């Protein structure tokens, strides 16, 4: 079993920055992919960014050039640095980890990010 705990969400003005973190604990196998997804009210959950245990990254077009995903494998922690935030980035951000061999995946409880003046 794997537990994911997110932190760092909050309220920020348009154009501002925020960093969210997610710490994974439990039995974690490599290779794996950690990532961030988000869900706005009335919308489906969507991919924001992912990063593999080898360091390969993938971003949604809507966040390219503004968001940066990174990870510390020694701490089993993934980060999402969000710059130049827009009101449309407002959502609950969920952390995810997927084990590539077993295909097992786990979700965090989510952290609210609100971009508003």
DSSP file (Angstrom, degrees, kcal/mol; ACC not computed):
  #  RESIDUE AA STRUCTURE BP1 BP2  ACC     N-H-->O    O-->H-N    N-H-->O    O-->H-N    TCO  KAPPA ALPHA  PHI   PSI    X-CA   Y-CA   Z-CA
    1    1 A X              0   0    0      0, 0.0    26,-1.1     0, 0.0     2,-0.4   0.000 360.0 360.0 360.0 141.6    0.0    0.0    0.0
    2    2 A X  E     -A   26   0A   0     24,-0.2     2,-0.4   103,-0.1    24,-0.2  -0.962 360.0-158.1-122.6 137.2    1.2    3.5   -0.9
    3    3 A X  E     -A   25   0A   0     22,-2.5    22,-2.3    -2,-0.4     2,-0.5  -0.940   3.8-162.9-114.7 138.8    0.1    6.7    0.7
    4    4 A X  E     -A   24   0A   0     -2,-0.4   105,-0.5   103,-0.4     2,-0.5  -0.980   3.5-170.5-121.5 129.0    0.4   10.1   -0.9
    5    5 A X  E     -A   23   0A   0     18,-2.1    18,-2.3    -2,-0.5     2,-0.2  -0.961   7.2-160.4-125.0 115.9    0.2   13.3    1.0
    6    6 A X  E     +A   22   0A   0     -2,-0.5     2,-0.3    16,-0.2    16,-0.2  -0.577  14.3 169.5 -91.6 155.8    0.0   16.7   -0.8
    7    7 A X  E     +A   21   0A   0     14,-2.2    14,-2.9    -2,-0.2   104,-0.1  -0.978  42.4  60.8-154.8 160.9    0.8   20.1    0.6
    8    8 A X        +     0   0    0     -2,-0.3    11,-0.3     1,-0.2    14,-0.1   0.407  60.8 135.2 103.9  -2.1    1.3   23.6   -0.6
    9    9 A X        +     0   0    0     12,-0.1     2,-0.3     9,-0.1    -1,-0.2  -0.147  22.9 116.4 -70.0 174.6   -2.0   24.6   -2.1
   10   10 A X  E     -d  113   0B   0    102,-1.1   104,-2.8   101,-0.1     2,-0.4  -0.990  60.7 -44.5 160.1-164.4   -3.7   27.9   -1.4
   11   11 A X  E     +d  114   0B   0     -2,-0.3     2,-0.3   102,-0.2   104,-0.2  -0.858  51.4 168.2-103.8 132.2   -4.9   31.2   -2.8
   12   12 A X  E     -d  115   0B   0    102,-2.6   104,-2.1    -2,-0.4     2,-0.1  -0.987  32.8-113.1-142.4 150.3   -2.7   33.2   -5.2
   13   13 A X    >   -     0   0    0     -2,-0.3     3,-2.3   102,-0.2    72,-0.2  -0.454  50.0 -81.5 -79.1 155.3   -3.3   36.2   -7.4
   14   14 A X  T 3  S+     0   0    0      1,-0.3    72,-0.2    -2,-0.1    -1,-0.1  -0.297 120.8  26.1 -54.4 137.6   -3.2   35.9  -11.2
   15   15 A X  T 3  S+     0   0    0     70,-3.3    69,-0.6     1,-0.3    -1,-0.3   0.309 101.2 118.3  88.1  -8.6    0.4   36.0  -12.3
   16   16 A X    <   -     0   0    0     -3,-2.3    69,-2.4    69,-0.3     2,-0.3  -0.130  57.9-120.9 -83.5-178.1    1.6   34.7   -9.0
   17   17 A X        +     0   0    0     66,-0.2     2,-0.3    67,-0.2    66,-0.2  -0.887  24.5 174.6-127.3 155.5    3.5   31.5   -8.2
   18   18 A X  E     - B   0  82A   0     64,-2.3    64,-3.2    -2,-0.3     2,-0.5  -0.978  15.9-149.8-155.7 146.5    2.9   28.5   -6.0
   19   19 A X  E     - B   0  81A   0     -2,-0.3     2,-0.4   -11,-0.3    62,-0.2  -0.988  10.6-166.6-123.8 128.6    4.6   25.2   -5.3
   20   20 A X  E     - B   0  80A   0     60,-2.1    60,-2.4    -2,-0.5     2,-0.3  -0.862   6.8-161.4-109.3 148.1    2.8   22.0   -4.4
   21   21 A X  E     -AB   7  79A   0    -14,-2.9   -14,-2.2    -2,-0.4     2,-0.4  -0.885   7.9-163.5-127.2 156.4    4.5   19.0   -3.0
   22   22 A X  E     -AB   6  78A   0     56,-1.9    56,-2.4    -2,-0.3     2,-0.5  -0.945   5.0-161.6-144.3 120.2    3.6   15.3   -2.6
   23   23 A X  E     -AB   5  77A   0    -18,-2.3   -18,-2.1    -2,-0.4     2,-0.4  -0.887   8.9-155.4-104.8 128.1    5.3   12.8   -0.4
   24   24 A X  E     +A    4   0A   0     52,-2.9     2,-0.3    -2,-0.5   -20,-0.2  -0.819  13.8 179.2-102.2 140.7    4.8    9.1   -1.1
   25   25 A X  E     +A    3   0A   0    -22,-2.3   -22,-2.5    -2,-0.4     2,-0.3  -0.950  38.5  46.6-137.0 159.4    5.3    6.5    1.6
   26   26 A X  E    S-A    2   0A   0     -2,-0.3     2,-0.8   -24,-0.2   -24,-0.2  -0.794 103.4 -15.2 111.6-158.0    4.9    2.7    1.7
   27   27 A X        -     0   0    0    -26,-1.1     2,-0.5    -2,-0.3    -2,-0.1  -0.769  67.8-179.9 -90.8 110.4    6.2    0.1   -0.7
   28   28 A X        -     0   0    0     -2,-0.8     2,-0.3    -4,-0.1    -2,-0.1  -0.950   8.5-160.7-118.8 122.0    7.3    1.9   -3.9
   29   29 A X        -     0   0    0     -2,-0.5     2,-0.3     2,-0.1    71,-0.2  -0.725  21.3 -99.6-101.4 149.1    8.7    0.0   -6.8
   30   30 A X  S    S+     0   0    0     -2,-0.3     2,-0.1    69,-0.1    69,-0.1  -0.874  93.4  50.9-108.7 149.8   10.7    1.3   -9.7
   31   31 A X  S    S+     0   0    0     -2,-0.3    69,-2.1    67,-0.1    70,-0.5   0.524  81.5 145.3 -75.7 155.0   10.2    2.1  -12.5
   32   32 A X  E     -E   99   0B   0     67,-0.2    21,-2.2    68,-0.1     2,-0.4  -0.958  40.9-134.0-148.0 166.3    7.3    4.4  -11.7
   33   33 A X  E     -EF  98  52B   0     65,-2.4    65,-2.6    -2,-0.3     2,-0.4  -0.994  15.7-165.8-126.1 127.4    5.7    7.6  -12.8
   34   34 A X  E     +EF  97  51B   0     17,-2.7    17,-3.0    -2,-0.4     2,-0.3  -0.863  22.0 157.0-107.9 147.7    4.6   10.3  -10.4
   35   35 A X  E     -EF  96  50B   0     61,-2.6    61,-2.3    -2,-0.4     2,-0.4  -0.963  37.0-115.4-159.8 174.9    2.4   13.1  -11.6
   36   36 A X  E     +EF  95  49B   0     13,-3.0    12,-2.6    -2,-0.3    13,-1.7  -0.974  25.4 177.8-122.4 135.7   -0.1   15.8  -11.0
   37   37 A X  E     -EF  94  47B   0     57,-2.6    57,-3.2    -2,-0.4     2,-0.3  -0.869  11.3-154.5-126.1 162.6   -3.7   15.9  -12.2
   38   38 A X  E     -EF  93  46B   0      8,-2.5     8,-3.0    -2,-0.3     2,-0.4  -0.985   8.4-161.6-141.8 154.4   -6.3   18.5  -11.5
   39   39 A X  E     -E   92   0B   0     53,-2.1    53,-2.2    -2,-0.3     2,-0.2  -0.953   7.8-162.8-139.1 117.3  -10.1   18.8  -11.5
   40   40 A X    >   -     0   0    0      4,-0.4     3,-2.3    -2,-0.4    51,-0.1  -0.592  45.6 -75.4 -91.3 158.4  -12.0   22.0  -11.7
   41   41 A X  T 3  S+     0   0    0      1,-0.3    -1,-0.1    -2,-0.2     3,-0.1  -0.290 119.1   7.2 -55.8 130.3  -15.7   22.2  -10.6
   42   42 A X  T 3  S+     0   0    0      1,-0.3     2,-0.3    -3,-0.1    -1,-0.3   0.515 113.7  99.2  77.5   5.3  -17.9   20.6  -13.2
   43   43 A X  S <  S-     0   0    0     -3,-2.3    -1,-0.3     1,-0.0     2,-0.1  -0.806  75.1-103.1-121.8 163.2  -15.0   19.3  -15.2
   44   44 A X        -     0   0    0     -2,-0.3    -4,-0.4     1,-0.1     2,-0.2  -0.427  46.6 -91.4 -79.1 157.8  -13.2   16.0  -15.6
   45   45 A X        -     0   0    0     -6,-0.2     2,-0.3    -2,-0.1    -6,-0.2  -0.497  51.7-167.2 -67.1 136.2   -9.9   15.3  -14.0
   46   46 A X  E     -F   38   0B   0     -8,-3.0    -8,-2.5    -2,-0.2     2,-0.2  -0.924  24.1-100.9-131.0 154.3   -7.1   16.1  -16.4
   47   47 A X  E     +F   37   0B   0     -2,-0.3   -10,-0.2   -10,-0.2     3,-0.1  -0.472  33.2 172.1 -68.7 136.9   -3.4   15.5  -16.6
   48   48 A X  E     -     0   0B   0    -12,-2.6    12,-2.5     1,-0.3     2,-0.3   0.739  62.9 -32.1-106.3 -56.0   -1.1   18.4  -15.6
   49   49 A X  E     -FG  36  59B   0    -13,-1.7   -13,-3.0    10,-0.2    -1,-0.3  -0.974  51.0-161.0-164.2 150.4    2.4   16.9  -15.7
   50   50 A X  E     -FG  35  58B   0      8,-2.3     8,-2.0    -2,-0.3     2,-0.3  -0.952   0.6-166.6-134.4 157.3    4.2   13.6  -15.0
   51   51 A X  E     -FG  34  57B   0    -17,-3.0   -17,-2.7    -2,-0.3     6,-0.2  -0.981  15.9-138.3-144.7 131.7    7.7   12.6  -14.3
   52   52 A X  E >   -F   33   0B   0      4,-2.5     3,-1.6    -2,-0.3   -19,-0.2  -0.353  31.5-106.3 -83.5 166.7    9.2    9.1  -14.4
   53   53 A X  T 3  S+     0   0    0    -21,-2.2   -20,-0.1     1,-0.3    -1,-0.1   0.712 124.4  55.9 -64.5 -18.2   11.6    7.7  -12.0
   54   54 A X  T 3  S-     0   0    0    -22,-0.3    -1,-0.3     2,-0.1   -21,-0.1   0.528 124.2-104.5 -89.0  -7.3   14.2    8.2  -14.7
   55   55 A X    <   +     0   0    0     -3,-1.6     2,-0.2     1,-0.3    -2,-0.1   0.430  68.8 145.5 103.1   0.1   13.4   11.9  -15.0
   56   56 A X        -     0   0    0     -5,-0.0    -4,-2.5     1,-0.0    -1,-0.3  -0.529  32.4-156.6 -73.1 137.1   11.4   12.0  -18.2
   57   57 A X  E     -G   51   0B   0     -6,-0.2     2,-0.3    -2,-0.2    -6,-0.2  -0.793  16.3-171.4-118.4 157.9    8.7   14.6  -18.1
   58   58 A X  E     -G   50   0B   0     -8,-2.0    -8,-2.3    -2,-0.3     2,-0.3  -0.987   9.5-169.5-146.5 135.9    5.4   15.3  -19.8
   59   59 A X  E     -G   49   0B   0     -2,-0.3   -10,-0.2   -10,-0.2     2,-0.2  -0.939  27.0-113.1-129.2 148.7    3.2   18.4  -19.6
   60   60 A X    >>  -     0   0    0    -12,-2.5     3,-1.6    -2,-0.3     4,-1.0  -0.526  35.0-119.1 -68.6 146.9   -0.3   19.4  -20.7
   61   61 A X  T 34 S+     0   0    0      1,-0.3     3,-0.5     2,-0.2    -1,-0.1   0.850 110.8  63.5 -58.2 -33.8   -0.2   22.0  -23.4
   62   62 A X  T 34 S+     0   0    0      1,-0.2    -1,-0.3     3,-0.0   -14,-0.0   0.674 111.3  34.9 -68.4 -16.6   -2.0   24.4  -21.2
   63   63 A X  T X> S+     0   0    0     -3,-1.6     4,-2.4   -15,-0.2     3,-2.3   0.478  82.4 126.3-116.4  -5.1    0.8   24.5  -18.6
   64   64 A X  T 3< S+     0   0    0     -4,-1.0     4,-0.1    -3,-0.5    -3,-0.0  -0.296  81.3  15.8 -57.8 134.2    3.9   24.2  -20.8
   65   65 A X  T 34 S+     0   0    0      2,-0.4    -1,-0.3     1,-0.1     3,-0.1   0.291 126.4  58.7  85.7 -11.1    6.3   27.0  -20.1
   66   66 A X  T <4 S+     0   0    0     -3,-2.3    17,-2.0     1,-0.2     2,-0.3   0.698  98.6  51.4-116.4 -36.3    4.6   27.9  -16.9
   67   67 A X  E  <  -C   82   0A   0     -4,-2.4    -2,-0.4    15,-0.2     2,-0.4  -0.801  59.7-165.5-108.3 146.9    4.7   24.8  -14.7
   68   68 A X  E     -C   81   0A   0     13,-2.5    13,-3.1    -2,-0.3     2,-0.4  -0.990   4.9-158.2-133.0 125.6    7.7   22.7  -13.8
   69   69 A X  E     +C   80   0A   0     -2,-0.4     2,-0.3    11,-0.2    11,-0.2  -0.819  20.5 162.4-101.1 142.1    7.6   19.2  -12.4
   70   70 A X  E     -C   79   0A   0      9,-1.9     9,-3.2    -2,-0.4     2,-0.3  -0.948  16.6-155.3-148.9 167.3   10.5   17.7  -10.5
   71   71 A X  E     -C   78   0A   0     -2,-0.3     2,-0.6     7,-0.2     7,-0.2  -0.994  17.1-145.3-149.1 154.4   11.1   14.9   -8.0
   72   72 A X  E >>> -C   77   0A   0      5,-2.8     5,-1.8    -2,-0.3     3,-0.8  -0.937  14.8-168.7-117.4 102.6   13.5   13.7   -5.3
   73   73 A X  T 345S+     0   0    0     -2,-0.6     3,-0.4     1,-0.3    -1,-0.1   0.829  85.0  59.5 -65.0 -31.8   13.7    9.9   -5.6
   74   74 A X  T 345S+     0   0    0      1,-0.2    -1,-0.3    -3,-0.1    -2,-0.0   0.824 116.7  33.6 -65.2 -29.6   15.5    9.6   -2.3
   75   75 A X  T <45S-     0   0    0     -3,-0.8   -51,-0.3     2,-0.2    -1,-0.2   0.410 103.2-128.6-103.7  -0.6   12.5   11.2   -0.6
   76   76 A X  T  <5 +     0   0    0     -4,-0.8   -52,-2.9    -3,-0.4     2,-0.4   0.916  63.5 139.9  50.3  45.9    9.9    9.8   -2.9
   77   77 A X  E   < -BC  23  72A   0     -5,-1.8    -5,-2.8   -54,-0.2     2,-0.4  -0.954  39.3-162.1-125.1 138.9    8.6   13.3   -3.3
   78   78 A X  E     -BC  22  71A   0    -56,-2.4   -56,-1.9    -2,-0.4     2,-0.3  -0.938   8.9-161.0-119.6 144.1    7.3   15.1   -6.4
   79   79 A X  E     -BC  21  70A   0     -9,-3.2    -9,-1.9    -2,-0.4     2,-0.4  -0.884  10.4-159.6-123.2 152.1    7.0   18.8   -6.8
   80   80 A X  E     -BC  20  69A   0    -60,-2.4   -60,-2.1    -2,-0.3     2,-0.6  -0.921   8.0-162.4-132.8 109.3    5.0   21.1   -9.1
   81   81 A X  E     -BC  19  68A   0    -13,-3.1   -13,-2.5    -2,-0.4     2,-0.6  -0.817  10.9-165.2 -90.4 120.9    6.3   24.7   -9.4
   82   82 A X  E     +BC  18  67A   0    -64,-3.2   -64,-2.3    -2,-0.6     2,-0.3  -0.932  10.4 176.2-115.4 117.0    3.5   26.8  -10.9
   83   83 A X        +     0   0    0    -17,-2.0   -66,-0.2    -2,-0.6   -67,-0.2  -0.768  60.7  20.4-115.5 161.8    4.4   30.2  -12.3
   84   84 A X  S    S-     0   0    0    -69,-0.6    -1,-0.2    -2,-0.3   -67,-0.2   0.908  85.1-159.8  48.5  49.8    2.3   32.9  -14.1
   85   85 A X        -     0   0    0    -69,-2.4   -70,-3.3    -3,-0.2     2,-0.3  -0.268   7.3-157.3 -66.1 146.0   -0.9   31.3  -12.7
   86   86 A X    >   -     0   0    0    -72,-0.2     3,-2.3   -71,-0.1     4,-0.3  -0.825  31.1-110.0-119.6 157.2   -4.2   32.1  -14.3
   87   87 A X  G >  S+     0   0    0     -2,-0.3     3,-1.8     1,-0.3    28,-0.3   0.849 117.5  63.3 -55.6 -32.9   -7.7   31.9  -13.0
   88   88 A X  G 3  S+     0   0    0      1,-0.3    -1,-0.3   -48,-0.0   -48,-0.0   0.558  88.9  69.5 -72.2  -5.3   -8.3   28.9  -15.2
   89   89 A X  G <  S+     0   0    0     -3,-2.3    -1,-0.3    26,-0.1     2,-0.2   0.529  71.1 119.9 -83.4  -6.9   -5.7   27.0  -13.2
   90   90 A X    <   +     0   0    0     -3,-1.8     2,-0.3    -4,-0.3    24,-0.2  -0.413  41.1 106.7 -61.8 124.7   -8.0   27.0  -10.3
   91   91 A X  E    S- H   0 113B   0     22,-2.1    22,-2.7    -2,-0.2     2,-0.6  -0.970  75.9 -79.0-177.6 171.1   -8.7   23.4   -9.3
   92   92 A X  E     -EH  39 112B   0    -53,-2.2   -53,-2.1    -2,-0.3     2,-0.5  -0.866  47.7-145.4 -87.8 126.3   -8.1   20.6   -6.9
   93   93 A X  E     -EH  38 111B   0     18,-3.2    18,-2.0    -2,-0.6     2,-0.4  -0.838  13.8-162.8-100.3 126.4   -4.7   19.2   -7.6
   94   94 A X  E     -E   37   0B   0    -57,-3.2   -57,-2.6    -2,-0.5     2,-0.3  -0.891  10.5-140.2-112.9 136.6   -4.2   15.5   -7.1
   95   95 A X  E     -E   36   0B   0     -2,-0.4    13,-2.2   -59,-0.2     2,-0.3  -0.697  23.5-173.4 -89.6 146.4   -0.9   13.6   -6.8
   96   96 A X  E     -EI  35 107B   0    -61,-2.3   -61,-2.6    -2,-0.3     2,-0.4  -0.995  14.3-168.2-141.1 144.2   -0.6   10.2   -8.5
   97   97 A X  E     -EI  34 106B   0      9,-1.9     9,-2.2    -2,-0.3     2,-0.4  -0.999   6.7-170.1-132.3 135.3    1.9    7.4   -8.6
   98   98 A X  E     -EI  33 105B   0    -65,-2.6   -65,-2.4    -2,-0.4     2,-0.5  -0.988  18.1-140.0-126.8 126.7    1.8    4.5  -11.0
   99   99 A X  E  >  -E   32   0B   0      5,-3.0     4,-1.9    -2,-0.4   -67,-0.2  -0.738  13.8-150.1 -82.8 125.1    4.1    1.5  -10.8
  100  100 A X  T  4 S+     0   0    0    -69,-2.1    -1,-0.1    -2,-0.5   -68,-0.1   0.768  89.0  44.2 -74.0 -25.8    5.1    0.6  -14.4
  101  101 A X  T  4 S+     0   0    0    -70,-0.5    -1,-0.2     1,-0.1   -69,-0.1   0.925 126.4  27.1 -86.0 -46.3    5.4   -3.2  -13.9
  102  102 A X  T  4 S-     0   0    0      2,-0.1    -2,-0.2     1,-0.0    -1,-0.1   0.671  93.5-136.4 -87.6 -17.7    2.3   -3.9  -11.9
  103  103 A X     <  +     0   0    0     -4,-1.9    -3,-0.1     1,-0.3     2,-0.1   0.511  51.7 149.5  69.8   5.9    0.3   -1.0  -13.2
  104  104 A X        -     0   0    0     -5,-0.1    -5,-3.0    -6,-0.1     2,-0.3  -0.465  24.5-172.7 -66.3 140.6   -0.9   -0.3   -9.6
  105  105 A X  E     -I   98   0B   0     -7,-0.2     2,-0.3    -2,-0.1    -7,-0.2  -0.978  11.4-162.6-139.3 154.8   -1.6    3.3   -9.0
  106  106 A X  E     -I   97   0B   0     -9,-2.2    -9,-1.9    -2,-0.3     2,-0.3  -0.945   6.2-148.4-136.3 152.7   -2.5    5.5   -6.1
  107  107 A X  E     -I   96   0B   0     -2,-0.3  -103,-0.4   -11,-0.2   -11,-0.2  -0.905  11.4-132.0-122.6 149.0   -4.0    8.9   -5.5
  108  108 A X        -     0   0    0    -13,-2.2  -103,-0.2    -2,-0.3     3,-0.1  -0.310  34.7-103.8 -83.3 178.6   -3.5   11.6   -2.9
  109  109 A X        -     0   0    0   -105,-0.5   -15,-0.1     1,-0.1  -104,-0.1   0.628  63.0-114.4 -83.3 -13.0   -6.4   13.4   -1.2
  110  110 A X        -     0   0    0      1,-0.1     2,-0.4   -15,-0.0   -16,-0.2   0.126  18.0-128.4  96.4 148.8   -6.0   16.5   -3.3
  111  111 A X  E     - H   0  93B   0    -18,-2.0   -18,-3.2  -104,-0.1     2,-0.3  -1.000  23.6-120.7-135.9 135.1   -5.0   20.1   -2.5
  112  112 A X  E     - H   0  92B   0     -2,-0.4  -102,-1.1   -20,-0.2     2,-0.5  -0.571  23.4-172.3 -80.8 130.9   -7.0   23.2   -3.5
  113  113 A X  E     -dH  10  91B   0    -22,-2.7   -22,-2.1    -2,-0.3     2,-0.5  -0.991   6.0-175.2-119.9 121.7   -5.3   25.8   -5.7
  114  114 A X  E     -d   11   0B   0   -104,-2.8  -102,-2.6    -2,-0.5     2,-0.6  -0.975  10.1-166.1-122.8 125.4   -7.3   29.0   -6.2
  115  115 A X  E     +d   12   0B   0     -2,-0.5     2,-0.3   -28,-0.3  -102,-0.2  -0.929  35.3 131.0-112.1 110.1   -6.1   31.8   -8.6
  116  116 A X              0   0    0   -104,-2.1    -2,-0.1    -2,-0.6   -30,-0.0  -0.993 360.0 360.0-159.6 147.8   -8.1   34.9   -8.0
  117  117 A X              0   0    0     -2,-0.3  -104,-0.1  -104,-0.2    -1,-0.1   0.422 360.0 360.0 -92.1 360.0   -7.7   38.6   -7.4
